[in-house]
Structure formats: structure tokens, C-alpha cells
Amino acid sequence: MEALYQEASLLSSKVVTNCYSTSFSLGIKALGKEIHDPIYAIYGFVRLADEIVDTFHQQDKKTLLDEFVNETNLAIKRKLSLNPVLHSFQWAVNKYSIEQELIDAFIKSMEWDLTKTEYTRAEYEEYIYGSAEVVGLMCLRVFCQGNESEYQKLKFPAERLGAAFQKINFLRDLKDDFDDKGRTYFPNVTIESFNDEQKRGIEADILKDFQDGFKGIKDLPKNSKFGVYTAYCYYLALFDKIKGIKADRIRNERIRITDGKKYAILVQCFLKHKLGML
């Protein structure tokens, strides 16, 4: 029966992923089937934490997050949780030797979301590390299947790619983050003053991250190269769309890539993959 509970838990993480993220779900489908479950497990964990700090406005979010952290740590130690998503996550953490420091850094960024609305440059970089880069590193642990030298070689590009994705999310969500949560992540930027010059500076920073991150994609294991490249192409398309838009429009609407465009990107990446062009 333990195997049945494990199966049900992994299915729960998959359902959470598919409900919340079309683009991430597409990216996982492009990974090797043998690593689908642990990646769903990681995303399910991340999604629950994000929901606590961003969604349950009528609840005591700090208490909820503290309880969530305690349950997570206990699940990892006990190798069991009656929360199916946390049970999936502890399985992935223990199976792939995901470091506690990555989990702690992620939780710290979530804790900041409870109270912080503005960031210094140093805080901005630390927040991006904890909210995005470490998630990429958790996934990289899965991709590398215990190969430490391969992990260390790919660690920096994985961090830069995660940073690029998160900064694009910040640009895309600039209006929603301010209107719904009162947050502005970019240092020395307010939604009222956000202008084309500031936008170009942020875009130059993102482009550098993209360039550094792309260097690692060609060296990824076979199980993950196509999936990560697909995610890269999706975010690059979103980035190109944002670059073509004035700052005042970013201040007033959330920029999106249609599902049709996402599927077209998936097909294009698949063809390149099959033709050995990655």
C-alpha cells in the first residue's frame, strides 16, 4: 500500500502543476519520462509555498508558512507526509540528494514576500536566488542523476537561466505585483516612475543572463536538454514581445504569450531536437 500512496502523491503534484502552469507543464512533457515525477514533485512544493504568500489573504499567512516549513522539514526527516504534495517532495529530496540549503533559501524568499514591498540591489539578487535559481538547481540535481562533476559544471548556467526567467516574470507581472500585493522587485523602480530607460537597463541585464544560461543547455544530459531548451525558447519569445512594448504599457497590462504560440514553440523545438540541432 505504500507504493499506492506514493503513486497517489506523485499524481497530486502533477495535478497541481497542470492546474497552475501551462508553460511549465509543457516543459515537463518535453523532459525524459523517467524524470517527470521528481520535477512535478518539486514544482508542486514550490506552488504550495507560493500560494500561501500570494493567495490566502484572509488567513494568517505567517502561521501558515511556518506550519508548512515545519511539515516540510519533518517530511524530509521522516520520509513521509500525509500531505501528498509534501510526500512527493520529500521523496525527490531524499532520492536526488537535494541540499537543505536550497530549500532554506527558497523559504527565505517566500518569507520576504510576506512583508517586503521594496528591494535593494543586494536583496533583489538574494530574492531571485532563493525564489528562482535554487528551483533550477533542485531540478538540475534530478537531471544529473547523482553525477556531481556534471552538476558543478552546469550549476552557474542553471542559476543564470533561472534568474533570467524570474526577471522576465517580474516585468510581465509588474502591474499585478503592485496592484494586488503592493510589491516592486526591481531596485530603485516604482510603477509610477517606470520608464523606457529603466526598462532597457533591466532588459540588458536579462539578456546577459540568457546568454550565460544558454551556454549550459547544450551540455545538459539527454533527459533534460529538449525540455530546458523548450522553456528557454518560450521565455525568449516572451522577452522579445516585452522588448517591443513601451514601459507605459507594461505598467498597465500583463503581457502574455498565447497557448497557440506556446504549442508552436514546442513543435519548433521538437523538430530541432530530432534533427540534432540543439
C-alpha atoms as one frame of an Amber mdcrd trajectory, in Angstrom:
protein
   0.000   0.000   0.000   2.946   2.352   0.464   3.591   2.153  -3.263  -0.028
   3.103  -3.917   0.255   6.119  -1.626   3.466   7.143  -3.396   1.696   6.891
  -6.742  -1.269   8.930  -5.489   1.073  11.572  -4.035   3.007  11.965  -7.267
  -0.268  12.247  -9.153  -1.318  15.037  -6.770   1.836  17.002  -7.576   1.228
  16.503 -11.282  -2.367  17.763 -10.971  -1.183  20.856  -9.071   1.395  21.583
 -11.769  -1.033  21.164 -14.645  -3.671  23.337 -12.952  -1.345  26.244 -12.290
   1.116  26.416 -15.163   0.557  25.689 -18.847   4.109  26.637 -19.803   5.773
  24.618 -17.032   3.572  21.620 -17.804   4.617  21.775 -21.450   8.250  21.974
 -20.402   7.955  18.883 -18.210   6.355  16.916 -21.042   9.481  17.645 -23.065
  11.723  16.057 -20.419  12.605  12.394 -20.325   9.714  10.362 -18.881  11.972
   8.908 -16.204  12.316  12.325 -14.521   8.743  13.605 -14.866   7.743  12.563
 -11.342  10.523  14.321  -9.398  10.122  17.529 -11.410   6.357  17.519 -10.762
   7.191  16.923  -7.092   9.479  19.954  -6.960   7.012  22.220  -8.739   4.126
  21.088  -6.518   6.100  22.075  -3.425   7.073  25.437  -4.893   3.495  26.119
  -5.941   2.041  25.447  -2.479   4.518  27.807  -0.830   3.769  30.480  -3.413
   0.042  30.099  -2.808   0.491  30.664   0.912   2.200  34.027   0.448   0.209
  35.246  -2.564  -3.340  33.955  -2.302  -4.839  33.261   1.123  -5.394  36.890
   2.117  -7.984  36.148   4.826  -5.610  33.816   6.666  -2.605  34.333   8.935
  -0.034  33.763   6.229   2.969  33.751   8.539   1.449  30.974  10.638   0.531
  29.025   7.512   4.065  29.358   6.120   5.666  28.412   9.453   3.481  25.308
   9.617   4.306  24.478   6.003   8.049  24.765   6.665   7.815  22.593   9.778
   5.792  19.973   7.896   8.300  20.026   5.038  11.307  19.533   7.307   9.565
  16.766   9.224   8.544  15.056   5.981  12.146  15.079   4.739  13.421  13.678
   8.037  10.648  11.106   8.421  10.445  10.294   4.684   6.688  10.507   4.957
   3.951  13.125   4.952   0.188  12.869   4.984   0.200  15.925   2.723   0.569
  14.212  -0.687   2.456  17.110  -2.285   4.939  17.241   0.587   5.272  13.467
   0.477   6.217  13.728  -3.212   8.688  16.492  -2.454  10.443  14.649   0.370
  10.769  11.644  -1.919  12.506  13.773  -4.560  14.717  15.495  -1.970  15.877
  12.212  -0.463  16.225  10.332  -3.744  18.253  13.037  -5.517  20.157  14.463
  -2.519  18.710  17.960  -2.864  20.528  20.162  -0.361  18.677  21.650   2.604
  20.360  24.993   1.905  18.475  25.243  -1.402  15.177  24.653   0.388  16.076
  27.170   3.102  16.968  29.841   0.532  13.646  29.283  -1.217  11.707  29.596
   2.038  13.555  32.806   2.923  12.383  34.429  -0.315   8.822  33.294   0.419
   9.092  34.813   3.908  10.197  38.102   2.383   7.062  38.100   0.232   5.024
  38.300   3.432   6.483  41.634   4.498   8.786  43.256   1.938   7.453  45.525
  -0.794  10.718  47.103  -2.000  14.213  45.688  -2.533  17.772  46.979  -2.511
  20.112  45.622  -5.188  21.594  43.052  -2.779  18.141  41.966  -1.564  16.881
  41.738  -5.150  19.719  39.402  -6.093  19.207  37.295  -2.959  15.461  37.108
  -3.587  16.000  35.927  -7.174  18.477  33.321  -5.980  16.011  31.964  -3.439
  12.845  32.178  -5.493  14.160  31.001  -8.864  17.804  29.973  -9.091  17.566
  27.350  -6.344  14.496  25.822  -8.017  16.601  25.406 -11.139  19.333  23.810
  -9.037  16.847  21.381  -7.467  15.819  20.356 -10.976  19.468  20.124 -12.015
  20.055  17.617  -9.203  17.371  15.480 -10.825  18.772  15.958 -14.329  22.286
  14.951 -13.280  21.161  11.771 -11.511  23.935  11.906  -8.896  26.762  12.932
 -11.266  28.448  15.573  -9.077  31.002  16.791 -11.636  28.256  17.298 -14.203
  26.164  19.185 -11.638  29.027  21.526 -10.728  29.760  22.187 -14.404  26.142
  23.151 -15.115  25.395  24.951 -11.850  26.259  28.505 -12.954  24.356  28.377
 -16.286  21.353  26.910 -14.450  21.417  29.786 -11.968  21.625  32.385 -14.737
  18.766  30.809 -16.682  16.599  30.760 -13.556  17.447  34.408 -12.925  16.511
  35.376 -16.497  13.157  33.615 -16.218  12.358  35.302 -12.908  13.296  38.795
 -14.095  11.041  38.332 -17.112   8.261  37.275 -14.739   8.834  40.482 -12.772
   8.500  42.578 -15.929   5.441  40.668 -17.106   3.767  40.937 -13.703   4.847
  44.496 -12.838   1.269  45.807 -12.731  -0.252  42.798 -10.943   2.503  42.638
  -8.323   1.949  46.294  -7.448  -1.849  46.381  -7.678  -2.523  43.092  -5.876
   0.398  42.829  -3.473   1.990  46.280  -3.280   5.360  44.860  -4.351   8.054
  46.235  -6.615  11.023  43.890  -7.008  13.325  45.963  -9.234  15.659  48.194
  -7.163  15.044  51.934  -7.439  11.989  51.371  -9.643   8.416  52.314  -8.799
   5.438  51.627 -11.006   4.745  55.358 -11.238   8.262  56.218 -12.404   8.980
  53.122 -14.519  10.188  54.371 -17.898  11.755  53.143 -21.130  15.313  53.857
 -19.948  14.858  51.744 -16.823  13.198  49.039 -18.907  16.160  48.911 -21.301
  18.560  48.567 -18.371  16.598  45.634 -16.969  16.430  44.042 -20.430  20.214
  44.317 -20.857  20.631  42.506 -17.538  18.207  39.776 -18.635  19.977  39.374
 -21.985  23.290  38.734 -20.206  21.614  36.089 -18.028  20.105  34.476 -21.127
  23.493  34.330 -22.825  25.195  32.773 -19.800  22.318  30.358 -19.267  22.165
  29.190 -22.871  25.792  28.058 -22.719  24.780  25.265 -20.373  21.831  23.936
 -22.362  23.956  22.159 -24.970  25.773  20.278 -22.175  22.655  19.119 -20.335
  22.009  15.375 -20.071  19.827  13.841 -22.748  16.945  13.525 -20.268  16.549
  17.296 -19.946  18.111  19.140 -22.895  14.932  19.284 -25.002  12.722  20.321
 -22.069  15.011  23.080 -20.830  15.547  24.338 -24.367  11.769  24.500 -24.824
  11.412  26.571 -21.638  14.275  28.793 -22.821  12.554  29.389 -26.178   9.220
  30.157 -24.514  10.771  32.766 -22.221  12.838  34.164 -25.070   9.632  34.671
 -27.084   8.018  36.413 -24.105  11.148  38.527 -23.647  11.150  39.558 -27.316
   7.497  40.562 -27.033   8.165  42.622 -23.909  11.166  44.326 -25.547   8.888
  45.571 -28.327   6.494  47.237 -25.889   6.796  50.655 -24.241   7.195  50.965
 -20.483   3.835  52.667 -20.041   2.073  49.610 -21.471   3.980  47.316 -19.102
   2.701  49.494 -16.263  -0.885  48.944 -17.330  -1.240  45.355 -18.535   0.160
  41.840 -18.175   1.937  40.703 -21.320   1.184  37.145 -22.400   2.144  34.518
 -24.948  -0.917  32.715 -26.306  -1.309  28.967 -25.800  -1.181  28.588 -29.585
   2.211  30.295 -29.658   3.419  28.066 -26.818   2.473  24.936 -28.740   4.128
  26.306 -31.891   7.326  26.856 -29.905   7.111  23.298 -28.592   6.819  21.911
 -32.139   9.738  24.028 -33.385  11.929  22.887 -30.504  10.946  19.263 -31.069
  11.978  19.462 -34.726  15.340  20.989 -33.819  15.814  18.292 -31.206  15.019
  15.485 -33.638  17.287  16.970 -36.288  20.177  17.149 -33.826  20.338  20.943
 -33.961  20.494  21.515 -30.168
